[in-house]
């Protein structure tokens, strides 16, 4: 055995390129279409081709690749495709800034990022690659548009929109930040435009109820979607107004608090508010001011509550009281009727508003066991928002519980003809019109005689013209001299094409179906047989920032295409994993200027200075990596310095993949040292004759010396631990167990030559288990030690139960703190396995079925508890 110091460092630059070229030339990761294997479809949210892969991409796609490689080794037929979400406004902005055509800019970026991705060794089936700007893709999307139109799922109407006068396009409410466009910073204007809408609301009930079946999704994501759909069951109440014909209809989910109402408020976008603005300049000025702010629910929740008294009052349905009517910026026009009655004692926003404008605060719900009432201007426990209480100061409702009072007052309101039971949804139809060039053309034409007419399928595709000019403001398709001029498909008269293009969220709402087509050249991009085989996606991976829009639209599209007869699938993603963000410290000069990490030098005492001037640098906290704060690192530079395997290892080490990942140069250096440690181990094993053995590998475990026998037994325990960690997506634990196994092997290294067969088995299976995480070094070691074929296509190792030392304990299982049973678990069982066993108890299922589990608690060795 040679001295460790004589072994050259791992030459990643040669070895990694060698295997990347081999995998590419031999299509090593082509989708296995052989019969008899269980399918496994794994997909990471595909990326926008900005031109540069960032560390967030690396972590996301490394997690997916580890799972894909692991599942292949476990005998699954794995579909692991890759593609590009390529349409969108950034390409047009680049065309203006760089004088490049959006198509040229996009495909150049795809080519550059493809090389970056390949340099990381991801095991994609590149034969299925496509971009959403490919003509074949968006041509089929136009076919889907027509089908949905004919099924009544698409319509056009005039709608008030947020208009960005710089980007010259419509902005969603969420893209208006403090009255300005999220990208351009321009003051947003309100415009009435004819827009195309998709009827996502037709599926609102199904989208909501089906969330209960998505057990493989994070609870947080399901709750976010549920809140976004926003089903509310309550009551509509008509308040008679002192203004002529201006009665105000209010929807509320808390009608039992009606006796605590001290004002009514309407949205700045309510029809009555617009009417009053014509008559009153003060109201007009107020509306113009508040409309500059974002109207997203999150922004409204945080902003200062502002209002203006309209001078109108309404009659209280039960009391001889008149309530003032305000226009208030916290009332959302998109929810309910765009009007509320304010009960400051029992709603936080109403309380803030009433306090600001000195409105009465009347308590009508009291905690059980207390009898307090009366009009108050403040109270330590107000607003009291709990529904666990007793009614007070509420006439015929006094003494009732909140649920009983709610039912009673709805009955009463219905009986006197001023109210009725209703349910409302916050979800609104999806506006998909975008006034830009670089998007999928909408296959509709405008005929003076026939109106708005869909094209026939044989008139498709409608391709984007390439000879467009970006010199003028507005949509280049509008001022193209020829493209928009066509003939009506009904009367053949001259007609104009629709010049709006589709929202890019449409492109990403069905791409996962396109990947299923086994023949990439097939013009039928929704092969029913292929989709039936591969769907749903077994594991989808992406950031939680996509919890609402993309994931909801993808679920809707799947249901809509099923309703249109294209597919027989109702949910796209069986399991969803949301990885954490990559975070890094920030650096700033004393004048506030952000600095890149490579501009900063850390001194021995821990302080930081600017390399160029040696002036002190302010070190900030860990924050999400972003270009604006310059706390980014270049994956290309890291791969060039340490290699892809070291980077892959680092981004899944130490931190659970669902948690935010703190970047540190020290951590990366540590992973590089470990890569070299296992490389030295492989070389030492080769020198000892460890590897593939002539005549096979045979030994009697019972005849081994005590230390080698102990190593062999522990080795089987490590197989079980690493297998369980990868099955449950605990990559950081798999890495930790791998390090422990390497240390255990080093401890017995002097015996390797005399026990080549045992070490051959251990090293062979160590390579197999490390291969999903560090594939290049493992592929090289596999070949170097003479094992047949590729480690990438070898079987996952199996542990022998005889060599496992297992201790079993009995854990009590609670639901909401009450004992519901117990389970037997191994002391080494991972958290996910324990939860799975606990949820399988019939006594637990009887309580949790159909309910959202808010919290899962596992105290190792002591208890399991679910909060529903």
Steps between C-alpha positions, in 0.01 A plus 500: 500500500643837402530801727188714489711808442629348175152487346432786259190713562182404321530634144138606459556708187602193299282237666175696505527601135582139408181364652278783383609431143451127547149538640406737217646288219338182631161650596556346840191660652249444222160415643459128560194388301536127570191326630475365851665781693309736727508852362641799687455848354715761671496861390653824622323823406663594176701817484477830317798540263640820646845404374655399831444208736499613864562309821125469568470307174794281600343402831156439349629284217753316716221388733301376200798325346583317822145367515505404129829309530388332822171385348675362190729298724195370689361355176253766389451611140583866554379793291724799580461768231616859462369803312474878491223744596609731224234760416466822696566870533872485597585386146325807357674727747831345395409563136462868578812523716734283294351541152450123479193316379316325788521166320874532443556619859294212642659217304850634564424499872362147480819380332717666766296369793485152349878482514493615863240238588692220324815598690318410823441141392121492522351179366241647263341338200606776261308344210180645653634852536288785365437869556156655528596739220552206262247532221388139543420563866307823478322381184349217703422745780286691250312177435436468873380862511243434226378185672453682829326786318256259336431342840405842640813533715637812328329835444578866434373801692587858587689521824673768702869414505825623648689651207876552507567794264870412467476125438173566317326198641243390754620419851340262748404652836794320657737679259400848617734606781407825676327620187787421265579223253706226660751497212500851351426705813255714300185638663225255408191625321147360495359413159193327363616240248340206323672197654491124453408297807510130584219373722704354782202577723308216332731265690528689828308247706695209352833680541417561864362158595776309319760662725397245764627223270845655457659330798842519337493883497626722783221614728612860455453487124157341527395764752630780275299366207192456717528860618555623144187320377341650807166330544290680758160387620293777648222744434422789268331797666337795326547831681241762406673822407402864540622553142253434220520146362837444662424222747821321595528122485751358747630144523624381839620179659428642846133607486464431874708815569247723323388663827862620537502676161595867525573583135476366144798518261523452125800437278658788304409295191134454600241635253363740762849639566546572130160667486578721799837598351320662207301714741767578762855620422626415849387140457646497149841612631485241779424219253785601271738494792401164650483331161874556461563238765510127439163333528638157585359359822844475661584864427157621616547311826824685575426852378358781710120493513363807323143610435271787413148563625260508204231686691263214428347293780319167502238355733597225741269200427403455867581822684370859465856595405652652191849384406740731313629374165874533436716427200793303649823380342498168686175377342569273202264538208591150378368335814132461579307808390779753553323628812514414871335599824763591757501336843813650658478297819538172308716566192857630499469713185166645612654574840796686349265697274256590779784607729646725230167668422359501857208270420312314777628156602219281630569157645249227413701182564644425840729218607317223679477562873499880471205736482620834366326733258449855396658749267875533535764709334771251592560184698802287576355191338346669194465418226364167622505293180442155646176323413518313829274724703153611607287774344437821697337834414324323215128499576350159413848346464614568857633193682533288187825345383649653186398209268144500636476878469627487141230254395229697686581839351522363145153350546374835627658703217351263243159518668484882486622505140832683540739208494566152366746217547781514245850382428769702331843423359796734482622321188431695182523397137850504360581795274744367240536793255844653476583796275839374391669332207697214657218266593262247352266671246130467583327318209204739465409759237285813506251532215278806458216279382540181709655644814774318689550164329720199584728364232445151368753238605622465142592871510748432780765575591501876524874563510669812629650717227875543532524830310375715785611841619544597864565865422142610568314491830234235545461147372712436185223272368264798493716706269631218280411596140365160392480236774172602659314525169315178413160366391201406709468119517120535475429761230850536344481879535804697609563459871763575764686248709491528875829673590503417870709198591443252780624539856815288539336319792292325234819360346608346831156365587525189282869451412524198730251324269716571195796323661296178518492451122741214430553607138643856514419551130136407550274786388240386754651661806240341727523131419227353721678166534833655602338741742297219653827311557711779650258733677469621765849632571622289793726771640487870411764734639505879516491809719208580725469838325313308229243362747217717369519598136697231316388206713137608502496566125665163432234325709225692319641430154517129574135496604396719204681281244336198657160668463582573135579134438873529438619304803370279777696656788359729766802605708844566352736449797466215746779623725634853532830595660583866564871552552634781714674807363876545483606782731826686544632787707495846345783752482470879482725800501427761763322708234251214451639366170459122470815296435566164338663238727816497285546873570535430871791364709438344840787567741628262767307682771175438307448856381453573130656762277466605138783341306560806284520766771523305831208706632271326752209302360163453673407130515125443490284206596425195291254590224368334188759526226407780262673700228378826652687436827795336322514213751524250216757243398570376148441125455737497201783636713432243771493210253824627347666513843354201684310294246133413463500218756627728777231756420225235481616355831511841667150617404340193664734471801422605856165670431173311431405572138166655595678759719682814392863420427771729641785534251853499641836474330621294797225245442590471133868452592395225741312318225802530269716342772250216537501439123878460519471280808277250320722525190803400708294217644417370152866517393613321817240230440628454146854465633379232740339299220150589616239503224350250259647156582559213264258223584273741685499636852460233768562495874354368824402796715503287816870416449614862481712660772299692757579848365424405139186316605389812686575714192300264279201499733506880532530522122156336464363748751636784287330358191168508684559853633609649168216326316245633748648849484477516120151348494389783728699772316733553796807550281690670781459190718608274214819709468561482874456121503733475199767694687463269799540193280814643337646568845419143607677360192808715563514370858545144364717590204803299612295179463379569146769301322436189708121523460464613140164326451334674793641839406404443136136465604514799732678727250276386213187589691649823639554609140142405413360699793712810434435494124165690504669789682852496349459311172826587322747384763290190562484411131880532480555290813259235373698466180837529675416210733382283214128472577292422189294756307418839647427582860225724358314192379593259780255378764457663837661294779282293731569456869483163678254509787712243689774755555280777627478583868151639542342633814123547494303737719129565541390858441169651612312686222284801577265718298445847645666383820271200554635145491371308197727193497862395478749370243817290508794670328872438464711740702673607177178556302492837331230754582310444174481125562369557853231740375400254227453220752309727739265627230427141397330430835122467441430699817710788365351478151148526642586846632739636236331384178391797290666747736814710467771394744636832624794367699688170528701448819751219555706490818744217439450212740204667670191597301326582170229769484292642215317832522197523267 
